[in-house]
């Protein structure tokens, strides 16, 4: 699995591993393993296409599973499965990205006690279980991945402890937004075949190294 930014802060996007992975993505698009319009999809477009049975797989947040099982909105309800992200040829495991939502308390709040009570409630096993059962969100409490009620409704939850153990954080940089925009643009260039994967990542490397200067 390639890197975008190394632990020392160096830009590492233009690596043989990343060129190989981007080449696989380009080939998959050329060979129509992806929908033709995928290059302009937002998350809602991807879900709509998946739920209409127009694509075979989709990368999405866990909530998409519950949405896709709603027979009033999905033509593939009851036919969906979940799997870890694939690994690259040189990787040891597919890498999901650590994400989620946080609760913050403003120091100037006039309702600190009420806010703290809510935060404690929301982080409780009861609330986390309710959220998981109703919306298929991943709970923050490790014990719930073995909960009988959750596993009965979402058997694939048994996969998540190992997936989360190998998950990685987004690239750590004060210029994350700029770096992300550069990478997105150059991946698009490769996918549209206006640049080769190696040229796209070489250009991304050069542009990223100039960010903040």
MOMO-V696826 format. One record per helix or strand of 3 or more residues. SS is the DSSP state (a for helix, b for strand). FROM is the first residue (numbers start at 1). TO is the last residue. If there is no record, write none. Layout:
ss={SS:SS}
from={FROM:FROM}
to={TO:TO}
This chain:
ss={a:a:a:a:a:a:a:a:a:a:a}
from={16:36:43:63:112:125:142:148:155:176:197}
to={30:40:51:68:122:135:146:153:165:191:209}
